[in-house]
Amino acid sequence: MPGTSTLRVRGPGRRRPRCRRQARTLLGLLAVLVPVLAGVGAVPAHAESSPYGRQLAVEGLADPDVYKVDDDLYFLSGTSPQDVLPIYTSTDLQTFSLLRRYDPSEHDPLHHYCDKWAPDLDKQGDDYVLYFVANRVSKGEPCPSDDSAPTIFYATAPATNDDMQFGAPQTINGDTGYPRTHVTAGCPADGCDKAMRLDPSVYFDGSRRWMHYTWFLPEGGNVVSAYPLDAPEELFEVTRPTTPAEQNVNEAPTLFGRDGRHYLVYSQGHYRSEYAMSYVMAAQVSDLTRERERYSLSSPLKTHDGQLIENQGHNTVTDRHGQFYTLYHVGRFTPAGVFAGRDVYVQPLVFKADGSLNTINTVALQWGAAPGAEYSIDVQTRDGESITACIRAGNVSSVVFNEVCTAAGDRVVHKADIAAFRINRIVDGETVATTTLAYDGYTDTLAATV
């Protein structure tokens, strides 16, 4: 089976982008913003679109995964509401065209597959490999059945061309004591962590290949575990939910490497609720566990009274010409806070000097609060608009802007579209001081003196 020793993932033979190349790319992006940041609070009358903003990649898609062939060819798959696994191509990571749809039921004369989602695209020797999640029952039976449960399968397609003609679905690790495909509900006798349930993710670290996946706790909850493909007996736990905000869910692992570091991004919370992305960094894949310092990558958008506007999760990471990008799905909610579907977006990633990432949708604003004063935040957009009293912070010394002007009709303003923040000090209802902070569109922390 490909998951035991020979899986080749995300073009391991290709050289990783060098940090100098990444620096040149980011400097080029910063150059675009120089006119915006010239002068405190200066805003151009007609701003160009931000190089750091997200763009819609595929409407109606979720759980994206990208396989990079080279800088001019990418394959994207994900979860479709049509209960098939679509495969798209792109030459620029901006525009995606549907290549084909894969339905494993069409290639298995004995079984029917339903609830197909969370694919992972890789390459093994002369074959592409598609991992995916599904429920499987015998032909003619209801799907899912009371006895079935989601589990992970794979299929292969010749890589002699780029048609992605995947064949019959296959199981992982068969009837072994290793982590494996487990089509029935409940836990195997040798442990719940041996039933590979959700979100397969295979990663090559330069010397070994690793499988990460999600499994179910018997008392409820999703946990991420991993093992090296050449030694599945070395199974280890990566992360499990421990806080109320995680809603008993850790899932959707994805890994990438940059400048000698490995990154593990995972999602927490329910995808119809408090879904968000976190990550850890380490020099070794085996060290990418919850024992490491955890960082936030995204946070749900909410109205002033706590209703959800959107959330972000289940991402994948790739690069093009040295610039790293993440593709992730955005959960949409109605004005009443009811889940209404998901779409996949692509957004550049910007790294800090210590290797950590700037968040994709938050800015922590800090200042020294004076006794008896209250504070409000204005936002100036790149196209010249001023949103007065975007946030009414009160008598505090910091606030996290999460792309929602909660004091201005819950208007959503993406951080990439902001040219400046203005912090106002208010005493007895009068504004007595202001400080304007020019903004670059990606930084996640700003400090000021008001």
N, C-alpha and C positions, 0 to 999 in steps of 0.2 A: 504494500500500500504506500502511496507517495508520502504519507505523513510519518514514516518511520525513520528514513535516513537520507532521502535524496531530494527533498523539495527545495527548489531554488526560488527565492522570493524577491520581487521588486528589483530585478536586474542587478544581482549582487556582483556581477562581473564589471559593472560600470563604476568608474571612479566617483567618489563622493565630491560634491562641490567644495572647493577650497575656501577658507574664510576670507582670503583677499578678494575672491570673486564676489562673495556675499557682500563684503563691505562696499565694493564698487557699485553693486546694484542698489544698495540702500542709499549711498550717497547720491546716485542718480535720482532716486525717488525723492530725497530731501530737496534736491535742486528744484523740483517742481513746486515745492512749497515755499521757496524763498520769497516770492512776491507776497504771499499771504502773511508771512510773519514779519515783514519789514515794517517796523514801527509798532509800538504797543497798541493793540486793539485795532490796527488798520485792517480793513476788509476790502477786497477788490469788488468793483461793481458787478463784474461777471466772472466768477471764479471758475477755473477748470475743475473737472471732477477729481476727487481725491484719489491718489494712487493707493491709499490704504483701505478704501471702502470695499464692501462686499458686492458681488454681482450675482444675480440669479443664474444658476447653471441649468437645472432641470426642474420644471414645475411638477409637483405631485410626486416627486421621488423622495425616499428617505434612506437612512442607513447607508450612505455612499461608501464605496471603496474604489480607489484608483490604482491601476497598474501602469507604470511608465515604461514605454519601450525606448523612447529617446525624447529629446526636447521638442520634437515635432510630431509625436504620436503618443496618445494616452487612451486607455480604455477605462470606462467608468461603468460600474454596475451599482445596483441598490434595490431597495424594497419598493415594489410597485403596487398600487391598489388593484391592478388587474390579476394579482396572484401569479405572476410570472416573474422571471428575472431578466430585466432588460439589460442590454449591453450597448453602451454608447461609445463613440470615438470622438476625439478632439485633437486638433493640431496646435492649439494655443491656450488651452485651459480656460477659454472664455466661451466658446461656442461648441455645443455638443450635439452630435447627430446620432440617431438611433441606428445601430447596426443590425441587431436581431434580438429576439426574445427566446429565452431558454425555459422549457417546461419539462422537468424530469419525468413526469407521468407519460410523456410521449415516447420515452426511451426505455421504459420498464414494463414488460408484458404482464408482470405479476402484481405490481403495486401501483397505488395512486398516491400522489403527494399533494398536500395543501398547506396553506399558511406559509408560503415560501418567502423568506426574507434574509436580510443581513448577509449578503454574499461577500466573499473575499477572493480577489483575482490575483493569481500568481503565475509563475512559470517554473517548470521542472524539465530540465533537459530540452527535448524537442517538443514538449507539450505545454500548453497552458493548463492551469488547474483552477477550477472554480469550486470553492467551498461555499456551502449555503446551509441555511436552517430550514427544516420542514417537518411536518407531521406525515407519517407514512402508514397507510392501511392497505389491506388486500383489495384488489380490484372489485368494485361493486359495493364495498362497504362505505358507510358514511365517514366523511373526513372533515374534521378530526373525530375520533371515536372516544368513548369513555376510557379506553385502555391506552390510547396513544398519547404521546407527549412530543414536543419539539425536540429535535436533535440535529446533529451536524452530519451532512453527507458531502461527497465531492464528485466531480466529473472532470474529464480531461478532453482537450481538443488539440489537434495537431498545430504546432507553431510554425510549420513550414510556410504557412500564409497567415494572414490576420483576419480570417473569417470567423473565428470563435465558434466553431461548430462542435459544441459539447455533446458528448454521448451519454451512455447509461450512467445513472447515479450509482455510487459505490459507498460502502461503509468504511469507517475508520477503525483500524486495529481489531476488527472482527470480534470473535469470542475470546478475548484476552483479559488479563487483569489490569491492562493499561487503560488510561482514559480513552473512551470509545463512543461510537455511535450507539445510542440506547433508545430504541423506538417506543418502548412501553413506558407508561406513567410510573412514578415512584423511583426510588433509589435502587441501584444494584446492591447485591449483598455485600460487596467489598467496599462500599462507600459512595455517597452521593456525588463526591467530586470526580468519580470515574465516569459519570454520565455527562457527556459533552452536549450541552443544551443550546446555547446561543452564541452568536457573535464570534465566529472563528477569525483569527488574525495571525498570520504567519509572517515572521520577520527574520531576515538574515543579518547578523551582527558583524560580519566580516570573517567569522570562523565557524559559527554554528547557526543552525536554523531553529527557531522557537515557535511553538504553537501556544497562543493564548486563547482562552475561551471562557464562557460563563456557565455556571452550574447553579442548581437550586438547593437551598437549605431545606431540610425537611420541615422546619417550623416556619418557613416562608422567608424569602429574601434571595437576592442574586449575588453571587460571589464570583470573582475572577481568579482563575488559576492558570498555570503555565507549565510547560515542560520542554526540554530540548528534543527535537525530532529524532536525534540519534540515540537518545536515552530516555524513553518515555517513563521509565521507572523513577526518574528524578523529578517527579511532579512536586510543585510547590505552590502555596497560596500567594496570590498577589495582593488582593485587596477585598475586604468585605465591609459593608456599611455598619457604622457604629454610632452615627448621630441622627437625630430626628430629621434634619434637613435632607438626608440621603434617602429617606422613605423606603428603607430596606433594599435599595437597589444600587449596586455597582455593576457596570456592564460595559459593553462596546469598547474593548481595549483596542488601541492602535499604537504602533511603535514607529519611530524613525530615528535617524542618527544625524548628528552634525558636530563637527569640530571635536571629535573624540568623546562626545557624550551621547548617551542613548536616552530617549524620551518615551515614556508611556503615558498616553492620554486615555482617560476613561470617562464614562458618563455616570452620573448619579441622579437619583430621583426618578419618578415615573415619567415616561415620555409624554403623557397627557397632563403633566402637572409641573413639578419643580425640577424639570430636567436641566442639567448644567454639566459643564466639562471641567475636570481637574486633571493635573498631571504631576509626575515625579521625574526626576533626572538622576542618572547614575552613570558611572564608567563601565559597569557590567550589567547585562540584561538580568542576571540573577539577583541583582540588588534593586531592581525596580519594583519595590513593594511598598506597602503602606507604612513601613518603618522609616521611609525617607520623608523629607520635608515635602508637603503637598502644596501645590500652587493652584490658584483658580485661573481658568482660561475663559469662562463665560458665566453669565448669570441671567436668570429669567427677567424679562421686562414686565413690570407690574404698574397698575394704575395707583393713584393716590390712596385708594381704599383696598389695595391688595389683590385686585383681580388681574389675572394673567393676560398679557397682550401677546407675547411670544416667548418661546424658549429655544435653546440651541443645544444640540447634542450629536452623538454618534458620528464622529469625524474621521477623516483620513487625511494624510499629509503627503505631499509630493513636492518636487521642485522643478523649476524651469529656468534655464540659463542662470543658475546660482541663487535665484530667489525662491524661498520656500512659500508654499501655499497650503491652506487647509480648506477642505471641502466638508461641509457639515449640513445637517438638515435643521431647518427652522420650523418649529411647531407654531401654527397660527391659531388664534383664539378669537371668538366673536366678541362684540362689545359687552356681552354678558359673561365673558370668561369661559365659554364653552369651546373645547378643542374642535378645530375645524380643518385639520389637515397639515401636511408637511411639504416643504420644498427644499431643494439642495442649493446652497450658495457656495461660492468660492471667494476666498479672502486672503490677501498676503499676510504672512506672519512676520513680526518684527521682534528681534531678539535684543536683550540687554547685554551689558558687558559680562555679566556673570553667567550667561548662557540661558537665563530664564526668559520667558516670553512676556511681552506686553499683552494684557488681556484684549479680547476682541471687541468688548462692548462696555467696559467700565472705566471711569476716571475717578480716582480718589483725590479730592480737593482738600487742602489743609491750610489753616491760618491760625494766628494767635487771637483767641477770643478775648474781648475786653469786658470787664464786669458791667452788667446792666445793658449790654448791647445785644441786638439780634442781627441775623445775617440772612441775606438773600443772594441768589446766584442768577445773573443774566447770562444768556448765551448769544454769541454773534456767529452767524453761519457764514460759510465760505462765499455765498452769493450775496452777502451784504445785509441780510435781515438781522434785526436785533429782537430777541425774545426776552422781554422784561419779566423778572421774577419767575424764571423757569422753575427754580426751587426755593422754597422758604425754609431755611435751615433752622431758624430759631437761635437760641443762645448756646451754640456749640462751636467747636473749633475745627470740625471736619464734616464732610459729607461725601458719599459715593454717588456720583452721577451715573445712572444706569440707562442712559439714552431715553429717559422719559422726563419731560417737564411736568412734574406732578402738580405744580401750582399754576400751570398754564394750559389747562384743559387736557392733561395727560398726553400732550403732543409728543410723538416719538421723533428724536433728533439723533441720528447716528453720529458717533464720535468722529468718524472720518469726515463728516460734513461741517465740523465746527472749526472756526478760525480763532476764537478767543472766548475765554470765560471772564466775566466781571463779577467780583465779589464785593457786595455792598454791606457796609456797617450802618445799622439803623438804631437810633436812640430816640425814644419817645415818638416813634412814627416818622421821624425825619432821617433821610440818608445823610450821614455826616462824613463819610469817607468811602472811597471806592478804589479798588485795585484791579487792573485789567491784565490778564495773563494770556499772551499769545499762545496758540495751541497748534501742535504739529499734526494732529489727526490720528495719532496712534498711542502716545504716551499714556500710561495708566496711573500716574501720580504727579500732581502739581502742588507746589507749596507757595504761599504768599504771605505778605505782611499787609494788614488792613488797618 
